[in-house]
Amino acid sequence: MKYVYIALGTLSLVLGVLGIFLPLLPTTPFLLLTATLYFKSSPKLYDWLLNHKYFGSYIRNYRENKAIPLRAKIISITLLWTTISYCIFFILPYLWVKILLFLIAAGVTYHILSFKTLKK
């Protein structure tokens, strides 16, 4: 099972990294899943993840504070609405798909804003 957990953790990590660049793919939940899977399979990988320059802060902020830094909120919401707006106004021909994307973006925005803002 150790290698299955490592493989699933690595897949989750890849999805989390993609979530940094793709607005509808969440980063933090995938990184939390990666931490859980690495914790169960490899203390070395778990320590690497928690001490990573970029990924470690996502996990620690969520685990310890249940909060998201203001900068991360602003970047996430800006990228989300930029991408969704472009799709709605320039790509998609169907009104029902445009409405669905708008509702998804509104829901994701609400979810992001529902977290406390991390103060340094």
N, CA, C and O of each residue as an XYZ file, in Angstrom:
480
protein
N       0.826     -1.217      0.000
C       0.000      0.000      0.000
C       0.863      1.270      0.000
O       0.427      2.320     -0.473
N       2.066      1.170      0.524
C       2.947      2.326      0.612
C       3.146      2.966     -0.759
O       3.059      4.187     -0.886
N       3.406      2.173     -1.769
C       3.670      2.711     -3.104
C       2.404      3.254     -3.771
O       2.467      4.182     -4.578
N       1.279      2.677     -3.432
C       0.006      3.197     -3.953
C      -0.242      4.595     -3.372
O      -0.638      5.510     -4.094
N      -0.010      4.752     -2.075
C      -0.168      6.062     -1.431
C       0.803      7.085     -2.025
O       0.430      8.236     -2.251
N       2.024      6.676     -2.272
C       3.007      7.590     -2.864
C       2.556      8.009     -4.264
O       2.623      9.187     -4.614
N       2.102      7.049     -5.056
C       1.642      7.351     -6.420
C       0.424      8.281     -6.392
O       0.365      9.250     -7.150
N      -0.536      7.989     -5.529
C      -1.724      8.841     -5.420
C      -1.366     10.230     -4.887
O      -1.923     11.236     -5.326
N      -0.437     10.269     -3.943
C       0.017     11.550     -3.400
C       0.705     12.397     -4.462
O       0.514     13.611     -4.520
N       1.504     11.750     -5.296
C       2.190     12.471     -6.364
C       1.193     12.976     -7.403
O       1.324     14.099     -7.889
N       0.206     12.163     -7.745
C      -0.846     12.598     -8.661
C      -1.601     13.794     -8.072
O      -1.889     14.761     -8.777
N      -1.913     13.720     -6.796
C      -2.596     14.816     -6.120
C      -1.736     16.079     -6.120
O      -2.255     17.185     -6.275
N      -0.443     15.920     -5.948
C       0.472     17.058     -5.980
C       0.478     17.712     -7.360
O       0.456     18.937     -7.473
N       0.508     16.893     -8.399
C       0.476     17.426     -9.772
C      -0.818     18.203    -10.004
O      -0.794     19.287    -10.586
N      -1.938     17.658     -9.554
C      -3.217     18.360     -9.706
C      -3.230     19.665     -8.916
O      -3.782     20.666     -9.373
N      -2.623     19.653     -7.734
C      -2.529     20.871     -6.933
C      -1.696     21.945     -7.612
O      -2.041     23.126     -7.579
N      -0.591     21.525     -8.232
C       0.252     22.479     -8.957
C      -0.516     23.038    -10.157
O      -0.457     24.238    -10.426
N      -1.225     22.187    -10.866
C      -2.050     22.662    -11.990
C      -3.106     23.652    -11.501
O      -3.459     24.597    -12.207
N      -3.605     23.423    -10.283
C      -4.612     24.313     -9.710
C      -4.111     25.721     -9.472
O      -4.907     26.655     -9.370
N      -2.806     25.886     -9.383
C      -2.245     27.228     -9.248
C      -2.518     28.034    -10.514
O      -2.729     29.245    -10.459
N      -2.513     27.348    -11.647
C      -2.649     28.023    -12.933
C      -4.048     27.919    -13.540
O      -4.419     28.742    -14.377
N      -4.825     26.921    -13.128
C      -6.173     26.729    -13.662
C      -7.192     27.111    -12.584
O      -7.284     26.438    -11.557
N      -7.944     28.167    -12.804
C      -8.796     28.729    -11.756
C      -9.837     27.785    -11.151
O     -10.142     27.911     -9.965
N     -10.387     26.856    -11.911
C     -11.433     26.002    -11.350
C     -10.893     24.743    -10.679
O     -11.662     23.956    -10.127
N      -9.594     24.551    -10.720
C      -8.972     23.390    -10.077
C      -8.366     23.866     -8.758
O      -7.438     24.675     -8.763
N      -8.877     23.378     -7.635
C      -8.424     23.911     -6.348
C      -7.036     23.405     -5.951
O      -6.744     22.216     -6.079
N      -6.202     24.291     -5.479
C      -4.838     23.929     -5.091
C      -4.791     23.334     -3.686
O      -4.281     22.230     -3.493
N      -5.314     24.052     -2.725
C      -5.165     23.658     -1.321
C      -5.729     22.275     -1.013
O      -5.043     21.501     -0.345
N      -6.940     21.911     -1.460
C      -7.424     20.561     -1.146
C      -6.522     19.448     -1.696
O      -6.329     18.422     -1.044
N      -5.973     19.655     -2.892
C      -5.077     18.643     -3.436
C      -3.771     18.570     -2.642
O      -3.229     17.484     -2.439
N      -3.272     19.708     -2.199
C      -2.053     19.686     -1.381
C      -2.315     19.050     -0.022
O      -1.450     18.354      0.510
N      -3.492     19.280      0.543
C      -3.839     18.627      1.812
C      -3.957     17.116      1.633
O      -3.517     16.348      2.489
N      -4.550     16.693      0.521
C      -4.635     15.264      0.225
C      -3.238     14.677      0.036
O      -2.953     13.580      0.516
N      -2.373     15.403     -0.657
C      -0.992     14.956     -0.838
C      -0.309     14.780      0.512
O       0.379     13.785      0.742
N      -0.500     15.740      1.396
C       0.117     15.644      2.725
C      -0.384     14.410      3.469
O       0.405     13.714      4.107
N      -1.667     14.135      3.396
C      -2.229     12.957      4.065
C      -1.648     11.669      3.489
O      -1.258     10.771      4.236
N      -1.592     11.580      2.175
C      -1.083     10.368      1.536
C       0.409     10.185      1.789
O       0.862      9.064      2.019
N       1.168     11.260      1.751
C       2.600     11.161      2.050
C       2.825     10.835      3.521
O       3.756     10.101      3.853
N       1.995     11.363      4.399
C       2.112     11.063      5.828
C       1.953      9.562      6.072
O       2.669      8.979      6.887
N       1.004      8.938      5.356
C       0.746      7.515      5.527
C       1.814      6.636      4.885
O       1.965      5.472      5.255
N       2.561      7.192      3.917
C       3.457      6.337      3.157
C       4.941      6.635      3.332
O       5.756      5.713      3.329
N       5.307      7.904      3.483
C       6.723      8.247      3.484
C       6.991      9.491      4.319
O       6.668     10.601      3.896
N       7.577      9.318      5.495
C       7.917     10.484      6.312
C       8.853     11.451      5.576
O       8.778     12.663      5.778
N       9.714     10.924      4.741
C      10.649     11.767      3.998
C       9.897     12.686      3.021
O      10.180     13.883      2.958
N       8.948     12.135      2.266
C       8.159     12.945      1.337
C       7.257     13.930      2.074
O       7.074     15.064      1.632
N       6.699     13.494      3.193
C       5.848     14.364      4.001
C       6.648     15.560      4.519
O       6.184     16.697      4.438
N       7.834     15.312      5.043
C       8.686     16.407      5.528
C       9.089     17.343      4.383
O       9.122     18.562      4.550
N       9.395     16.758      3.219
C       9.750     17.574      2.057
C       8.596     18.514      1.702
O       8.805     19.697      1.434
N       7.382     17.973      1.703
C       6.209     18.764      1.338
C       5.965     19.899      2.331
O       5.717     21.037      1.930
N       6.034     19.592      3.614
C       5.778     20.616      4.639
C       6.855     21.695      4.662
O       6.590     22.835      5.043
N       8.058     21.337      4.258
C       9.156     22.299      4.279
C       9.425     22.919      2.912
O      10.374     23.686      2.751
N       8.595     22.589      1.932
C       8.771     23.137      0.591
C       8.526     24.642      0.614
O       7.648     25.133      1.324
N       9.316     25.361     -0.173
C       9.249     26.827     -0.205
C       7.852     27.345     -0.523
O       7.411     28.322      0.081
N       7.145     26.710     -1.459
C       5.825     27.182     -1.874
C       4.683     26.353     -1.296
O       3.731     26.912     -0.752
N       4.766     25.044     -1.407
C       3.657     24.179     -1.005
C       3.454     24.126      0.502
O       2.324     24.014      0.977
N       4.532     24.206      1.243
C       4.443     24.102      2.702
C       3.556     25.173      3.315
O       2.811     24.906      4.257
N       3.637     26.384      2.780
C       2.844     27.474      3.356
C       1.346     27.260      3.127
O       0.537     27.596      3.992
N       0.971     26.704      1.973
C      -0.446     26.406      1.725
C      -0.984     25.477      2.812
O      -2.047     25.713      3.387
N      -0.235     24.433      3.073
C      -0.683     23.414      4.028
C      -0.687     23.967      5.447
O      -1.664     23.802      6.177
N       0.394     24.616      5.837
C       0.471     25.163      7.189
C      -0.602     26.217      7.440
O      -1.242     26.209      8.492
N      -0.805     27.123      6.486
C      -1.828     28.170      6.665
C      -3.202     27.563      6.861
O      -3.968     27.998      7.721
N      -3.507     26.567      6.070
C      -4.830     25.955      6.192
C      -4.941     25.142      7.477
O      -5.925     25.256      8.208
N      -3.926     24.319      7.749
C      -3.976     23.429      8.903
C      -3.972     24.184     10.228
O      -4.709     23.836     11.151
N      -3.152     25.205     10.316
C      -2.996     25.915     11.585
C      -3.999     27.051     11.771
O      -4.439     27.306     12.892
N      -4.361     27.726     10.701
C      -5.169     28.938     10.836
C      -6.533     28.885     10.158
O      -7.383     29.742     10.402
N      -6.744     27.887      9.311
C      -7.964     27.844      8.485
C      -8.136     29.189      7.773
O      -9.234     29.744      7.724
N      -7.030     29.703      7.222
C      -7.030     31.022      6.602
C      -6.222     31.004      5.309
O      -5.369     30.143      5.095
N      -6.519     31.986      4.452
C      -5.826     32.153      3.179
C      -5.235     33.562      3.167
O      -5.918     34.517      3.536
N      -3.985     33.705      2.750
C      -3.403     35.056      2.673
C      -4.178     35.943      1.702
O      -4.724     35.461      0.710
N      -4.222     37.236      1.994
C      -4.946     38.182      1.159
C      -4.449     38.146     -0.282
O      -5.253     38.176     -1.214
N      -3.148     38.082     -0.473
C      -2.575     38.044     -1.826
C      -3.096     36.839     -2.601
O      -3.437     36.962     -3.777
N      -3.160     35.683     -1.960
C      -3.654     34.468     -2.625
C      -5.125     34.613     -2.991
O      -5.549     34.166     -4.057
N      -5.903     35.237     -2.112
C      -7.321     35.469     -2.412
C      -7.470     36.368     -3.641
O      -8.255     36.075     -4.543
N      -6.719     37.450     -3.666
C      -6.818     38.403     -4.768
C      -6.401     37.753     -6.085
O      -7.092     37.896     -7.094
N      -5.287     37.047     -6.079
C      -4.810     36.397     -7.301
C      -5.807     35.339     -7.769
O      -6.132     35.276     -8.954
N      -6.286     34.519     -6.855
C      -7.226     33.458     -7.219
C      -8.506     34.015     -7.839
O      -8.950     33.556     -8.891
N      -9.080     34.991     -7.187
C     -10.342     35.549     -7.674
C     -10.138     36.307     -8.987
O     -10.982     36.234     -9.879
N      -9.041     37.023     -9.111
C      -8.756     37.734    -10.356
C      -8.577     36.771    -11.525
O      -9.164     36.974    -12.588
N      -7.775     35.730    -11.341
C      -7.577     34.740    -12.401
C      -8.882     34.019    -12.736
O      -9.186     33.776    -13.904
N      -9.637     33.687    -11.714
C     -10.908     33.008    -11.922
C     -11.831     33.838    -12.814
O     -12.333     33.347    -13.826
N     -12.051     35.099    -12.432
C     -12.995     35.930    -13.171
C     -12.459     36.342    -14.538
O     -13.241     36.521    -15.472
N     -11.157     36.493    -14.672
C     -10.581     36.801    -15.989
C     -10.821     35.646    -16.952
O     -11.260     35.857    -18.082
N     -10.537     34.443    -16.513
C     -10.715     33.262    -17.353
C     -12.188     33.022    -17.679
O     -12.544     32.792    -18.834
N     -13.029     33.076    -16.669
C     -14.454     32.836    -16.875
C     -15.061     33.904    -17.782
O     -15.844     33.589    -18.678
N     -14.704     35.156    -17.552
C     -15.242     36.240    -18.381
C     -14.831     36.072    -19.839
O     -15.642     36.274    -20.743
N     -13.585     35.708    -20.067
C     -13.130     35.494    -21.435
C     -13.950     34.387    -22.105
O     -14.389     34.532    -23.246
N     -14.148     33.297    -21.390
C     -14.939     32.184    -21.944
C     -16.386     32.608    -22.216
O     -16.945     32.291    -23.266
N     -16.975     33.316    -21.275
C     -18.376     33.731    -21.423
C     -18.556     34.685    -22.605
O     -19.501     34.536    -23.381
N     -17.664     35.658    -22.748
C     -17.867     36.696    -23.756
C     -17.283     36.373    -25.133
O     -17.742     36.913    -26.140
N     -16.274     35.498    -25.185
C     -15.597     35.294    -26.462
C     -15.574     33.851    -26.969
O     -15.320     33.633    -28.154
N     -15.825     32.879    -26.130
C     -15.660     31.483    -26.532
C     -16.985     30.737    -26.658
O     -17.248     30.098    -27.676
N     -17.797     30.818    -25.649
C     -18.984     29.964    -25.562
C     -20.200     30.555    -26.276
O     -20.547     31.717    -26.068
N     -20.841     29.746    -27.116
C     -22.012     30.256    -27.837
C     -23.345     30.037    -27.104
O     -24.325     30.722    -27.395
N     -23.388     29.099    -26.168
C     -24.657     28.722    -25.536
C     -24.903     29.506    -24.253
O     -24.038     29.565    -23.379
N     -26.073     30.103    -24.144
C     -26.421     30.902    -22.978
C     -26.416     30.070    -21.699
O     -25.939     30.536    -20.665
N     -26.940     28.848    -21.754
C     -27.021     28.034    -20.540
C     -25.632     27.684    -20.005
O     -25.450     27.568    -18.793
N     -24.654     27.514    -20.892
C     -23.284     27.227    -20.445
C     -22.666     28.482    -19.830
O     -21.938     28.406    -18.841
N     -22.965     29.633    -20.427
C     -22.473     30.896    -19.875
C     -23.018     31.121    -18.464
O     -22.286     31.530    -17.563
N     -24.308     30.850    -18.285
C     -24.929     31.006    -16.968
C     -24.323     30.025    -15.975
O     -24.035     30.390    -14.835
N     -24.128     28.782    -16.404
C     -23.520     27.771    -15.537
C     -22.118     28.186    -15.096
O     -21.789     28.092    -13.914
N     -21.288     28.645    -16.038
C     -19.941     29.098    -15.693
C     -19.977     30.279    -14.737
O     -19.180     30.344    -13.801
N     -20.886     31.206    -14.960
C     -21.019     32.347    -14.058
C     -21.373     31.885    -12.640
O     -20.800     32.368    -11.663
N     -22.307     30.959    -12.538
C     -22.713     30.446    -11.221
C     -21.573     29.698    -10.534
O     -21.386     29.822     -9.324
N     -20.815     28.925    -11.302
C     -19.655     28.223    -10.736
C     -18.634     29.235    -10.225
O     -18.121     29.092     -9.116
N     -18.339     30.252    -11.024
C     -17.379     31.276    -10.603
C     -17.865     32.008     -9.351
O     -17.075     32.299     -8.453
N     -19.150     32.301     -9.293
C     -19.701     32.963     -8.101
C     -19.568     32.056     -6.880
O     -19.230     32.524     -5.793
N     -19.831     30.766     -7.054
C     -19.697     29.817     -5.940
C     -18.260     29.673     -5.469
O     -18.001     29.635     -4.266
N     -17.332     29.592     -6.401
C     -15.913     29.485     -6.031
C     -15.455     30.768     -5.339
O     -14.708     30.717     -4.363
N     -15.900     31.908     -5.843
C     -15.558     33.184     -5.198
C     -16.087     33.226     -3.768
O     -15.372     33.623     -2.847
N     -17.330     32.819     -3.586
C     -17.905     32.781     -2.235
C     -17.087     31.849     -1.328
O     -16.811     32.177     -0.174
N     -16.709     30.693     -1.865
C     -15.934     29.728     -1.082
C     -14.586     30.330     -0.663
O     -14.187     30.205      0.495
N     -13.899     30.970     -1.582
C     -12.609     31.580     -1.263
C     -12.769     32.679     -0.223
O     -11.985     32.768      0.722
N     -13.784     33.510     -0.399
C     -13.993     34.619      0.538
C     -14.514     34.162      1.896
O     -14.448     34.912      2.870
N     -15.033     32.930      1.968
C     -15.546     32.431      3.245
C     -14.432     32.078      4.225
O     -14.678     31.973      5.427
N     -13.211     31.893      3.729
C     -12.086     31.630      4.610
C     -11.621     32.925      5.243
O     -11.736     33.994      4.644
N     -11.098     32.829      6.450
C     -10.501     33.994      7.090
C      -9.312     34.451      6.256
O      -8.695     33.661      5.541
N      -9.004     35.738      6.361
C      -7.829     36.266      5.697
C      -6.662     36.178      6.666
O      -6.742     36.660      7.796
N      -5.588     35.566      6.220
C      -4.401     35.385      7.060
C      -3.686     36.704      7.222
O      -3.331     37.365      6.246
N      -3.481     37.074      8.463
C      -2.728     38.299      8.760
C      -1.337     37.904      9.195
O      -1.154     36.966      9.971
N      -0.363     38.626      8.689
C       1.037     38.296      9.016
C       1.447     38.876     10.338
O       2.588     38.695     10.764
